[in-house]
Every structure is written in structure tokens, then in C-alpha cells.
Amino acid sequence: MFRVITANLNGIRAAQRKGFFEWMKRQKADVICIQETKAQEHQLDSEIFYPRGYHTYYFDAQKKGYSGVAIMSRHQPDKVSIGLGWDHVDSEGRWIEIEIGKLTVASLYLPSGASSEERHNNKLIFMDRFAEDLKAMRRRRRDYIICGDFNTIHKEIDIKNWKSNQKTSGVTPVERAWLDNLFDNIGFIDAFREVNQKPDQYTWWSNRGNARENNVGWRIDYQIITPGLKGTVKKASVYKNKWFSDHAPLTIDYDIDIRDF
């Protein structure tokens, strides 16, 4: 069994104070993908940010206190790569990947467009460019598990307040169509929906009102996989017993032996 966790921590130091790393160690995951570290690596001077038994890699945004991704692996990677070769990703710390044999696991933080129309348009530009990278990945003879916060719901089942959010960034028709294209045409697979088709399965909740208590949420954190891994997804769970950020960690178990890769 190969266990992968993805978690947007909305600040890795704040999540550490809330017990994230203690929880993480108990999960015995093979790979942990983190988004929104909101720290420069030199600020992470405690060994707790480099868990024993894991190979740990960070990719920071140039802007302090912003964005940033990380990946932690029990398995020594053959290769570690940061960025995708274009500024929107490379200057903002939005992509890091490891290669283990013919398997690539990546941590992605796709931009949010919620703060303004300008940021929403900025997000759409990112998505268009990123789609070309995803097409290139599909042409390679590799299996991919791409984990992260996509800041976008896919279908009505993935959000509590569907009707009132049709013009909200993250829910607009053009963004959802981008996910349609990702799954229907480019050929990636939403691993969570391979084993869980239930409604009300959210990974993010607003801090306003009583969104968490009432489960008024969005499912915007994904693990997307290439078709070769389709039949390997065995279990998916969203951890909500304790809150480390405004997102909840998504754990997926794959029936694969990493030695086969």
C-alpha cells in the first residue's frame, strides 16, 4: 500500500503549533504534499519541519509569507524538481515534484482568484498555461500523482451553496470547464471520486460564520492521477477531527508497490 497525503496548511508554522506534524507522523504516509507553507526555508530552523524518516524538500515563493509548497517522502527520490520553467510558477513557489522510478508525485498550489477580478483573471491565465504542461506530462511514459489545492470545485456535488456561488471565483463555468477538460480530454483522473461519490465531501471551509460546524464547504483539494493508476485507488479520507488550517488533509491509499516503479 502506498499512502499519499495532501494538505494546504495556510502557514506551516501555524499548523505545526496546532499539532500537524504529530498527526502526520501517526499516518505513516509514504509521501506528504504541502501547500501554502508561507515561510522561507531558513525560517524553518527546527528539526520538526524535517521529520525523521522522510526526505524533505521545500520550494518557497520569492515574496515572504506567501504561497510555497513542500514534499516529504519516505522513499529516496531519484530526482527532485522545482517549478515548471515559467515565472508565474517559479517565482511564487507553486510546484515541486519528486521522481521515484517511473512514478512522479507533485505538490501544486494553484492560484486563488477570490480577492479581486484581477486575481481571478490572473488565475485563468495560469490555468491555461498549466494545461499545456499537463498535456506534456501525459505524453511521457510516467505515472503521476499530482496533489494540491486547485482552488476550484468541479461539480455541484463539490460545494454546499451551489446556486449562490455561480459568479464566485473557484466556481465559475470557465473554471469548472477547465476541470472537465483536465479529466475528459487531457486524461487525468480525480482519484477521490474513484472511491467516493457521496455529496458533502469537502476539504475547505470559510472561517466566517459557522461554516465548519454546518459543513458549508468546498472540495478544492485533489489528488489527480494518470490512467495507469486508475485501478489502484483503494481508500480516500478527509481528516476533520482536528483543524490545522482552513483546509483538511486528504489521504488516499493506492494499491501499488513502489518497488515496481
Secondary structure, 3 states (H helix, E strand, C coil): CEEEEEEECCCHHHHHHCCHHHHHHHHCCCEEEEECCCCCHHHCCCHHHCCCCCEEEEECCCCCCCCCEEEEECCCCCEEEECCCCHHHHCCCCEEEEEECCEEEEEEECCCCCCCHHHHHHHHHHHHHHHHHHHHHHHCCCEEEEEEECCCCCCHHHECCCHHHCCCCCCCHHHHHHHHHHHHHHCCEEHHHHHCCCCCCCCEECCCCCCCCCCCEECCEEEEECHHHHHHEEEEEECCCCCCCCECCEEEEECCCHHHC
